[in-house]
Amino acid sequence: MSVALALALPLGPERDLLLSITYIVVLSSILLQGLSIGKLVKRVTPGTAPAAPDAH
C-alpha cells in the first residue's frame, strides 16, 4: 500500500526520492521479518520437537 501511495504522487524529483525511500523501507522490513521469524518461533516454542512426516 505504501508503494501505491508513493506512485500516486505527482511527478517530480520529490516523488522519485520518496518512491526510492519507500521501496527501501518496504524491502528491508520484509527481509528483517523473514529472517527473524524462525528465531521467534524457536523462542516461543522451546522444547517442542518438529513433527515427523507421516508415512502413507
LORO-836377 format. One record per residue (C-alpha): residue number from 1; residue in one letter; y, x negated, z negated. Coordinates in nm, 2 decimals, decimal comma, m for minus. Layout:
% LORO-836377
BAFI / k / r / y / x / z
BAFI / NUM / A / Y / X / Z
...
//
This chain:
% LORO-836377
BAFI / k / r / y / x / z
BAFI / 1 / M / 0,00 / 0,00 / 0,00
BAFI / 2 / S / 0,23 / m0,29 / m0,07
BAFI / 3 / V / 0,19 / m0,43 / 0,28
BAFI / 4 / A / 0,26 / m0,09 / 0,43
BAFI / 5 / L / 0,58 / m0,06 / 0,23
BAFI / 6 / A / 0,69 / m0,41 / 0,34
BAFI / 7 / L / 0,61 / m0,32 / 0,70
BAFI / 8 / A / 0,83 / m0,01 / 0,67
BAFI / 9 / L / 1,14 / m0,22 / 0,60
BAFI / 10 / P / 1,40 / m0,25 / 0,88
BAFI / 11 / L / 1,37 / m0,56 / 1,10
BAFI / 12 / G / 1,55 / m0,87 / 0,97
BAFI / 13 / P / 1,49 / m1,21 / 0,80
BAFI / 14 / E / 1,46 / m1,04 / 0,46
BAFI / 15 / R / 1,17 / m0,83 / 0,59
BAFI / 16 / D / 0,99 / m1,14 / 0,72
BAFI / 17 / L / 1,03 / m1,31 / 0,38
BAFI / 18 / L / 0,92 / m1,00 / 0,18
BAFI / 19 / L / 0,63 / m0,95 / 0,41
BAFI / 20 / S / 0,51 / m1,31 / 0,36
BAFI / 21 / I / 0,55 / m1,29 / m0,01
BAFI / 22 / T / 0,37 / m0,95 / m0,02
BAFI / 23 / Y / 0,07 / m1,09 / 0,17
BAFI / 24 / I / 0,05 / m1,40 / m0,06
BAFI / 25 / V / 0,06 / m1,18 / m0,37
BAFI / 26 / V / m0,20 / m0,93 / m0,24
BAFI / 27 / L / m0,44 / m1,20 / m0,12
BAFI / 28 / S / m0,41 / m1,41 / m0,44
BAFI / 29 / S / m0,46 / m1,10 / m0,65
BAFI / 30 / I / m0,78 / m1,01 / m0,46
BAFI / 31 / L / m0,90 / m1,37 / m0,48
BAFI / 32 / L / m0,84 / m1,40 / m0,85
BAFI / 33 / Q / m1,01 / m1,07 / m0,93
BAFI / 34 / G / m1,31 / m1,16 / m0,71
BAFI / 35 / L / m1,36 / m1,50 / m0,87
BAFI / 36 / S / m1,32 / m1,37 / m1,23
BAFI / 37 / I / m1,54 / m1,05 / m1,21
BAFI / 38 / G / m1,87 / m1,24 / m1,26
BAFI / 39 / K / m1,74 / m1,42 / m1,57
BAFI / 40 / L / m1,61 / m1,10 / m1,71
BAFI / 41 / V / m1,94 / m0,92 / m1,66
BAFI / 42 / K / m2,13 / m1,20 / m1,82
BAFI / 43 / R / m1,89 / m1,20 / m2,12
BAFI / 44 / V / m1,91 / m0,82 / m2,16
BAFI / 45 / T / m2,29 / m0,80 / m2,13
BAFI / 46 / P / m2,42 / m1,10 / m2,33
BAFI / 47 / G / m2,80 / m1,13 / m2,38
BAFI / 48 / T / m2,90 / m0,88 / m2,11
BAFI / 49 / A / m3,14 / m1,02 / m1,86
BAFI / 50 / P / m3,10 / m0,93 / m1,50
BAFI / 51 / A / m3,33 / m0,66 / m1,38
BAFI / 52 / A / m3,63 / m0,77 / m1,19
BAFI / 53 / P / m3,67 / m0,63 / m0,84
BAFI / 54 / D / m3,92 / m0,35 / m0,82
BAFI / 55 / A / m4,23 / m0,42 / m0,60
BAFI / 56 / H / m4,31 / m0,12 / m0,38
//
